Amino acid sequence: MATAEKISIALPPEMVAIVHGAVATGEYASSSEVVRDALRDWTHKRSLRQQGVAELRQVWREARQDKRPGVSTDDVLDRLERKYQAMVDAAGSAT
């Protein structure tokens, strides 16, 4: 087993109650296990977020290098206006 370093953290009372509750119900064997599990989840979410940012940057680079003509702003706004007007019309006829 890897060595562990003991640290001290300060939590608000609500979080302390959650940690103690998880241990009291047997969901976790110790407060340390609760914190380790929470850190694993946080690390996973952080990794996914960083991956998402990297993917967005790549898509942005590709879009900037794409020299094909785009859709005009007026065309996009016209399509959106027709779409949302159709939604309003459909909602009005459903009543």
Rosetta blueprint (number, residue, H / E / L):
1 M L
2 A L
3 T L
4 A L
5 E L
6 K L
7 I L
8 S L
9 I L
10 A L
11 L L
12 P L
13 P H
14 E H
15 M H
16 V H
17 A H
18 I H
19 V H
20 H H
21 G H
22 A H
23 V H
24 A H
25 T L
26 G L
27 E L
28 Y L
29 A L
30 S L
31 S H
32 S H
33 E H
34 V H
35 V H
36 R H
37 D H
38 A H
39 L H
40 R H
41 D H
42 W H
43 T H
44 H H
45 K H
46 R H
47 S H
48 L H
49 R H
50 Q H
51 Q H
52 G H
53 V H
54 A H
55 E H
56 L H
57 R H
58 Q H
59 V H
60 W H
61 R H
62 E H
63 A H
64 R H
65 Q H
66 D L
67 K L
68 R L
69 P L
70 G L
71 V L
72 S L
73 T H
74 D H
75 D H
76 V H
77 L H
78 D H
79 R H
80 L H
81 E H
82 R H
83 K H
84 Y H
85 Q H
86 A H
87 M H
88 V H
89 D H
90 A H
91 A H
92 G H
93 S H
94 A L
95 T L
